[in-house]
Amino acid sequence: MPPELALVESRTLRASLNHRVEALDKVKTLIMLPDGTYVTTRMVASYFEVPESTIKNLTQRHRTELEANGFRILKGVDMSGFVGRNMSPTQVSGRGVAIYDRRAVLNVAMLLRDSTVARRVRSHLLDVEEQVVHKAADVPQPRAYRPSPGARLGPGPHWDEYEKTSSNPELEAWRRVIDGDVVDDPSGGEDTEDGLPPDWPESVDRRLDAMGRVTGAMSHKLDGVGQDVRRMRKDVNALRSDIHRANHRR
């Protein structure tokens, strides 16, 4: 069985790919109605180069699945408004008009056996999916550290530690002490009374203090932004109320 027929047989596989509507125009340009969103049964048949009756029969067999992906039959007022914007009344019967969006057309492509265009769409879908899978497999994964109980960053890999310590042996040694992998001072000296190595850089305290001031300033700015957003919301709500009252008077 050709690989592309797996889509015809598996609804689960179709559901996993029904968002890739760009595949339609990659294979053949899909002509849309003036609204740019929908096509009719006749237009779907023209795209797949099959009789219109073939599309109608397929839609009847798989109507539930197609409706979940954008297929609709318009009647009454909905049909009149849609036809007035997109079609000539002579193109529509009194029983309603069937319309498909791009997702529904892609669904038809994954169901339609006897169409060269549909087969090309299915093959394109599987090729793109295979490329995505292989690309994801080639992405290097960070080294996962084993944190000690109560570690400050919690379990799991940490990109910042990985990037910094993997290229600097001295930082790697400190990282091992902090995470509890070793208990010895990597600098080789003895700990002071407060538990820190004697050559602990004073710049750390200055950097922490500076970081605290920056964080406080950012918090103040964000608070001001929040107040501005709340005022904007009030203005928008007031404008909506004015528009609603004006429309009501008309």
C-alpha positions, 0 to 999 in steps of 0.5 A: 500500500502506498504510504499516502493511502495511510491517510485515507485509512486512518482518521487519527492520522488525518486529524493530526495533519488537518491544520496544514492547509498550506499543502493545498496551494503547494500542489495546486492553486485553490480558487476561493469565493470572493470572501476568500474563505469558502469554496462550493462543491463544484469548486472542490470538484474542479480543484481535484479534477473529479466529477461533482458527484464524486465530491457529493458522495464522499461528503455524504459518507464522511459528513460528521468528520467534514463538519468538524473541519469546516464543512457547512450547508447553508439554508434560509437567511444564512444562505441568502446572505452568503449567496448575495455576497459571493454567488449568483442566485442562479447557481443555487438550488432551493435545498441549500448551498454546501460550502467548504473552508480550506481545512475541509478541502484538505480533509477531502484531499485526505479521503479522496482516493481516485484523484491525482491531485489528492494523492499529491496533496497527501504525499506532500503532507507526509513529506513535510511531516517527515522533515519536521520529525527528522529536524526535531531529532537533530536538535541537541539536548542540554545536559540534565543535572542531578539537583540535590534536595531543595535545590534552588532551580528544581529538577530538570536541565537548566540552559543557563547553567549548561551554557556557562559552566560547560565552557568554564572549568572554574564555574563548573567546579562551583556548580558542583559544590552548589548542587551538592555533588561535592563538598570540597571548596573548589578553590582549595581553601578553607571555609570561613565562619559564614561558610563561604570560601575566603576568596569569595569575591566582594563583587558578588554582593555589589552585583546582587545589590544592583540587581535588586535596584534594577528589579525594583525599578522594573516593578515600578514601571510595570505597575505604571503600565498596569494602571495605563492599561486599566484606564484604556479599558475604561475608555474603550468600554465607555466608547462601546457604550456610546456607540451602542446608545447611538445605534439604539437611537437609530 
